[in-house]
Amino acid sequence: MGHPLFQGRVDVNIQTRIVKMCGTPSNEELLRLRIPGGLEAGRPGVLADEVRQKHPSVQFGRLVESLVRWIPSQRLSATEAARHPFFTEEAPLPQRLR
């Protein structure tokens, strides 16, 4: 808690960590992100496996994947995340947080 999910001193270090966890962007994402060459599009990462080991919920995995998308505009906002089925169906929020 209180630390960036992907820590690194320079962008290349951070990008390497993101690729290891999330896989590489699709061809469409690569074009939109304008990432310099060298990435193979669509290579899977280990995020799904890591998430499943820590929390077996399918909805939790979907929530995490929707928070770490390559294209920032496609990530869930905090409000959208709080309304995700993981919180509303599997682990309902306390009444005071709804």
C-alpha positions in Angstrom: 0.0 0.0 0.0 1.2 3.5 -0.7 3.5 2.5 -3.6 3.0 2.5 -7.3 2.0 -0.8 -8.8 4.8 -0.7 -11.3 7.9 0.8 -9.7 11.0 1.8 -11.7 13.5 4.6 -12.1 13.0 5.3 -15.8 10.1 4.6 -18.2 11.9 1.6 -19.8 12.0 -0.2 -16.4 8.4 0.6 -15.7 7.3 -0.5 -19.2 9.2 -3.8 -18.8 7.4 -4.5 -15.5 4.0 -3.7 -17.1 4.7 -6.0 -20.1 5.7 -8.8 -17.7 2.5 -8.6 -15.8 0.0 -7.4 -18.4 1.4 -8.8 -21.6 2.0 -6.6 -24.7 -0.6 -4.3 -26.2 -2.6 -5.4 -29.2 -1.6 -4.0 -32.6 -4.4 -1.4 -32.3 -3.1 -0.3 -28.8 0.5 -0.1 -30.1 -0.6 2.3 -32.8 -2.6 4.4 -30.4 0.1 4.5 -27.7 2.9 5.2 -30.2 5.3 3.0 -28.3 8.7 2.6 -30.0 9.3 -0.7 -31.8 10.4 -3.9 -30.2 7.2 -5.1 -28.7 5.5 -8.2 -30.1 1.8 -7.4 -30.1 -0.7 -9.6 -28.1 1.8 -11.5 -26.0 0.1 -12.6 -22.8 1.4 -11.6 -19.4 1.2 -13.3 -16.0 -1.3 -10.9 -14.4 -4.3 -13.3 -14.7 -2.3 -16.2 -13.2 -1.0 -14.0 -10.4 -4.4 -12.6 -9.6 -6.0 -16.1 -9.6 -3.4 -17.3 -7.2 -4.1 -14.5 -4.7 -7.9 -14.3 -5.2 -9.8 -17.0 -7.1 -12.8 -14.8 -7.9 -13.4 -14.4 -11.7 -14.9 -10.9 -11.0 -11.8 -9.8 -9.1 -9.7 -10.8 -12.1 -11.9 -8.8 -14.4 -11.8 -5.8 -12.1 -8.0 -5.8 -12.0 -7.7 -6.2 -15.8 -10.1 -3.3 -16.3 -7.9 -1.1 -14.0 -4.6 -1.8 -15.7 -5.5 -1.4 -19.4 -2.9 0.0 -21.8 -5.1 2.8 -23.0 -5.8 5.1 -20.0 -9.2 6.2 -21.4 -10.3 2.5 -21.3 -9.5 2.0 -17.6 -12.3 2.2 -15.1 -12.7 5.3 -13.1 -12.8 5.1 -9.3 -16.6 5.4 -9.4 -16.9 2.7 -12.1 -14.6 0.4 -10.1 -16.7 0.8 -7.0 -19.7 -0.3 -9.0 -18.0 -3.3 -10.5 -19.7 -6.7 -10.0 -16.9 -7.8 -7.7 -18.0 -5.3 -5.1 -21.7 -5.3 -5.8 -22.3 -9.0 -6.3 -19.5 -10.9 -4.6 -18.5 -8.6 -1.8 -21.2 -5.9 -1.5 -20.0 -2.5 -0.3 -21.1 -1.5 3.2 -24.2 0.7 3.1 -22.3 3.9 4.0 -20.1 3.5 0.8 -22.9 3.0 -1.7 
